[in-house]
Amino acid sequence: MKRVFAAIFTVFLITGLIWAGQTEAGYGLGPFIAGSVDTDGSASGVYVSDSYAYVADGGAGLKVIDISDPSSPQIAGSVDIDSWAEGVYVFGSYAYVADGGAGLKVIDISDPSSPQIAGSVDTDGWAFGVYVFDSYAYVADGGAGLKVIDISDPTSPQVAGSLDTDWAKSVYVSGSYAYVADGEAGLKVIDISDPTSPQVVADVDTDDIAYGVYVFDSYAYVADYYKGLKVIDIRPLAEGDNNQPPVIDSFTATPTSGQAPLTVSLTCQAHDPDGGTIPSIQWFLGDSEYPEYTFHGDFNLTHTYDTPGTYTVSCRVWDDEDDNVSSDTLTITVIAPIPTWHDVTDGVDVKRSPRTLYDRINRCFFVYLDLTNASGSDLNGPVRMVLDSSTIPLLDDSSKPGLDPDGYTEDGKPYFILVPDSENWLDGESLNQIRLDFKLMRKRLNFELKFEAK
């Protein structure tokens, strides 16, 4: 009986240890830390776009973190700024950083490994937070209230409007309203239908100090310091206007990257939470055909990008009352076409040794080739010679004096790089005494050569 009890106890002990190990590793009981990376400063804000997290890192500026492997985030790039990075918002190829006493910084992130300051504008207060909507950045500017910055030219942002509030700490934009967490003054609802003249239309006291705000559907969620989370019904606000902005359910592009010319299928799906319809859509595709927002009747659009580059693509929708708008954005990356080999055989003059030679020491047949560029123009490298066919196999042996293949074509034919990439084979120039070795066989040696360039 003691033996049975000991066995049962052992099973329970092992099970407990396994469960404890799973819990320690993060399995079984709920969320757990999957990965982390240290930054140099005081991380106070983050925005995630594609495979990167953009971190407002206090005195250390903006950090760009590669999160393609969430279990092992890596710093991909960083840029120093003038004051203290408090918050960040990413839109298209730019990160907009609330830079404390230095206002707003616009950072070009088209190359995430090397972010660069593209533009900046000073604000009167201390920039705590930023939200980008259409062509404007809305900055929660501390004691200077809300600042509306025109970013239609990201390299030259300009203050377009402002509104004094108590102590703006955070801002969220939805439809025609900016929702500002305004410190001890609680939540401010600001009409921004005219961005140059924002107006307070409603406010709510939140008991403590409103630090952050997020809007979803018909509610504003306010981080209220020692009083926790306040959930505020915003439907009755703004002078009785209960019309909600349309909701973009999905905005997709297929594909999002590829070689030029790249044909992209765009789809935008949206609905009106008030039960109305979405009668119109605007597209901004970022190239010469759609250089600005353009009305289009179809929520599915196919567009071809002919020029390599990074394009910011946006869709914008209205409800049937035509006074609320929502937008979404994504990025299309178009790269230059990868060059392919093309035949230049007709432009190469080939002279081979009059007869097949025998190498007694290396026990192989061999021939010498003299090659001349007779195409009438220079051939840009790389240029390769392909042994297209041969009655006797090539002797592929690096210990022998003949030229060794640099590789094999997709159909298994050996090729030799005659002119490397970035070099030229000048018109009339000859490449002499190129030796090819072949195996010893009782056959007459005949072969065909083909010449290709990119």
N, C-alpha and C positions, 0 to 999 in steps of 0.2 A: 504493500500500500504506500509506503514511504517512497518507493521507486516511482510509482505512478504520479504521486504528488509532485515529486521533483521534476518529472518530465513536463507536467502541465505548467509548473512555475517557469521552467526554462522557455517554453513556447511563448508564454505571456511576456517574459522579459525580453526575448528577441523581437517580438512584435512591437513592444514599446520602444525599443531602440531604433527599429526601422522607421516607426512613425515619427519619433523625435528627429531622426535624420532627415526625413522628408520635410518636416516642418521647418527645420533649420535651413534646408536648401531652398525652401520657398514653395514646396509642393503641398497641395491638399487643403490649406486653411484659408486661402484668399490671396490678395495681391502681394507682391514681393518686389524688391529691388532687383531688376534684371541687369542693369548696367549703370555705370557712372563714369564721369570724367571730371577731373579737377580743372578749374579755370583760375586765372591769376588774380581776378578781382572779386567783386561781390555780386554774384548773379542775382538779378532782381526782376528780370523779364525774359520771356522766351516766346518764340513763334516758330512753328514747324511748317516747312514747305518742301514737298518732294522728299528727298533723302537727307535733308539737312535740318538741324535745329539752330536757330539764330538766337544767341543769348546776349542780352544787355548785361554787361559784366562790370558795372560800376566804373571805377577808375581805370580798369583795363580795357575799356571800349567795347567793341562788338566782337564776339567769338562765333565762328561758324563751325558747327560740329557735324561730322559725317555720322548719321545714324542708320546707314544702310544695314548694319548689323547692330540692332539695339542692345545686344548683350556686351558689345565692345565699342562704345562711341569713341570717336577720335577727333581731335581738333584739326580741321582742314585748313582754316585760315583765320586771320584776325586783322583788325584795324583799330588803331588808337584814335580817340576823339578828344575834344578839348576839355570837357567837364566831367560828367558822371552819367554813364548810360543807365537810365532808369527803366525804359520800356522800348519795345521794338515791334514793328508791324511790317510784313513782307507783302509787296504787291508787284507782280511781274518780275523784272530784273533788278529791283531795288529793295533795299531794306531801309525803313524809315525809323530813325532812332531818336527817342526823347532824351536829349543830352543835358539834362539838368540846367545849370546856369548858362549854357551855350545854345539853348533853343533846340532846333531840329536839324539833324544831320541826315542827308540822303546818301546812301552807300550803294555803289554799283556792285551787285553780286552776280553778274553774268558769268564770272569765273569765281566760284565759291572759294577756291584756294587762294585767291588774291583779291579780296574786297578792297574797293577804293572809294574815297570820299568824292562824290560827284557834285554835291551842292550842299549849301547850308543856309539857314536863316536864323537870326537871333530873335528871341522872344523876350518880353519884358520880365517874365517871372522865372520859375523853376519848372522846366518841362519834366513832368512825371510820367505821362502816358501819351500814346498816339494811336489813332485809328485812321485808316485810309479808305476812302469811298469815292469812286469815280476819280475826278481830277483834283481832289482836295485831301489834305491831311489835317485831321482835327487833333489839336494838341491840348491836353490838360496841363495848364501852365501855372499851377500853384496859385499864389495870390493874385496873379494877373488873369485868372479865369480861363476861358476857352479861347484858343487862337485857331483861326481857320486859315490854312496855308494853301495857296494855289500851287500845285505841283504838275501842271500841264507840261512844263519844262522842268524835269527833275534836276537839271544842272543849275537852275536858277529859281528856286522856290521863293514865293513872295507872300507876305501876310495880306490876305484878302479881306478878312473880317475878324472881329473880336467881340467878346462879351465879358464884362466883369462878373465874377462870382466870388464866393467866400474863399475857398481853397480847393481848386480843382486837382484831384488826385488821379482820376481815371476817367476814360471816355469810351463809349460804345455808340456806334451809329447804326440805326435801322430805319430804313425808309427816309422820311423827311425830318427825322428827329435825331438829335445827339443827346445821349443820356450821360450825365456827368455826376460821378461820385465826388461830392463837393465838401468833403471834410465834415465839420460840425454842422453845416447847413443841410446835410442829408443828400437827397437825390434831386438834381435839377433836370427838367425836360426842356430841351431847347429846339425851337423850330429852325431848321437850316434849309428850308426850301429856297431861300435866298442866302447863299453862303456868305455874301458880303455883308449881310445884316442879320446875324443870328439873334433870336428873341426867346426869352424864357416864357414858356406857356404854362408850366406847372412845376411844383416842387413838393417834396414829401420829407418831413422830418423823420429821421431814422433812429433817434434816441442817442446814438453815440457818434463816432467819427466815420463817415463813409469813405472807405479806402478804395474799393474796387466795384465794378459793375459789369454785368453781362446780361444781354437781352435775348430771350428766346420766346417765340410765339407772343403771347399776350402778357408776359411777366418780365420784370426787371429783377435780377438777383443781385443784392448789394451786400458786399463784405463790410460789416459795420463794427469793426474793431472788437472791443470787449463785449458787444451785444450780439456777436455771431452773425448769422445770415438773416437778412430781411428779404422777403419775397413780396414784391409790389405789383399789384394789378394795374397795368398801364392802359387798359382799354378806356377808362373814363377820362383820361388825361387829355391834354392838348385841346382845350376848349370844346370838349364834347365830340371830337373827331374820333370815332371808333374804327375807322377804316384801317385795316392792317396791311402792311406791305405784302406783296406776293412772296411766296417761298420757292426758291430754286431747289428742287429735289435732287437734281444731278446735272452736272455739266461735264461732258466727256469729249475727248478727242482720240481718234484712232487713225494712225499711230501718233505718238507725241514726239517722235524723233526719227530721223532717217536721212538718207542722201537726197540731195536736190536732183531733179524736181521731186518734191514730196507732196503727195495728195493726201489730205487730211479730211476725215469725216467728223463733223462736229454735231453734237446733239445736246440740246438744252431742254430739260423737263421742269416745269414749274406749275404751281397751283395757287389759287387765291384762298387763303384761310377763311375769308368771309363768305365763301361759297360762290363768288363771281367767276368770271372768265379771265383768261390772259390773252387779250386780243392782239398784242403787238410785241415784237422783239427787235432789239438792235444788236448788231454784231460789230465788234472792233477786232480786226485781224492783224493790225500792226504792220502791213506792207503797203505798197503803193496803190494797190487796187482798193483796199479798205483802210485809208490812212486815218480815218476818224469813225466815230459811231455812225452806222448806216442802217436805216430801217430795212427790214427784210420780212417777208410774210411767212417764211418757213422756219420751224424750230429745228430742222435738220439741214445742215449746210455742208457742201463739199467744196474745198478750196485747195488750190495747188500753190505751193511756195517754190519759186524757181531759183531764188538766191539763198545761199547759205547764210545763216544767222540765227539769233535767238529772238523769237517773236512772242509778245504778250498778247494773248487772245482773251477777249471778254464778251460776255453776253449780258444784256440788260433787258428786263421785262417790266411791263406795267400791268396793273389790274384794270378792270373795265371802268373804274371811276377816273382813271388817268391821272391820279394825283399821288400815287405811291409807286416807288420803283425799287427794284432789287437787282443786284449784279453779282457776277462771279467771274473769276479769272483763272487762267492756266497758262502754261508756257509750252511753246513748240520749239524744238531745236532741230535746225536743218544744217547738215554738214555737207561739205563739198563732195561731189561724186568721187568714188575711189577709181583711179585710172585702171584700165584693163589693157592687156597686151594686144597690139595690132601688128599685122604682118608688114614687114618692110623688106622682104626677101628680094623683090625686084630692084631695090636700090643698092644692093650689096654685090660687088664683083668678087667672085671666089676663084682663086687659083690654087690648085693642089699639086703636090709633088707628082712628077710624071708617072711614077709607078709606086706600088706599095713596097715599103721598105721592111727589112727584117732586123730586129734587134736581138743579136745572139745572146748577149749578157742577160737581158731581161725577158728573153723568150716571148716575144710578142711581135705582131705586125704594127707598123705605125705609118702615118702620113703627116706631111707638113702642109699647113694652109696659110695663104696670104690673102687677107681680106681688105677690101677698099670700099669706103663709102662713096658710091657713085650715084647717090640719089639726087644730087643737084642742090642739096641743102644740108645743114648740120642736123644730126640726129641727137635729140636730148636723151640722156640716160634716165633710166637703165635701158640698155640694149642687150638682148641675149641671143645666143645661137642654140638652136634645138636640133639634136640629132634625130631627124624625123623618121628615118628608116635606115637599116643597115643589114647586109647579108651576114656579117660577122659581129657578134656582140662586142660592145665597148669594154675595154679592160679598166674597170673602176677600182684602181689600186693606188692609194696615195704614195706608196713607196716607189712607184714607177715614174719615169720622167714625163709622161704625157699629162695633158691638162685634165684635172679632176672635175667632175660635174659639180655645179653649185646646188643642184637640186633636180627634181623630176616633175614633169608636168602632171596634170590630173590623170592623163591617160598613160603615165609611166615612162615618158620619154625623157632622157637626160638633157639637161640644158646647162649652158656655160654663160656666165655674166661677162660680156666683153667690155661694156662701158657701165660703170657704177652710177647709181642715182646721184643727181646734182652735177654730173660731168657731161661733156658733149663729145660726140664723134664728129669731127669737122669734115665738111665736104672735101673729098679728095684724099683724106688721111687714110693711111694703110696700117693695118695690124698684121705684122709679119711673124713667120716661123712659129705658128701655133701648132703644137704637136698633139695629135690624138692617137692613143694606143688602143689596139684591138687584140682580142684573144687569138691564139694560134689555132687555125682550123684549115682543113683542106677544102677551101672555097675561095672563089674570086671575091675580093672585097669591093663592094659597091655600097654607097650610102647617099642619102639625101639630107641636105641641111635646110633649115628654115630660120629666118631672122625676124625677131620681134622687138618692138619698142613700146614704151608707155607714154 
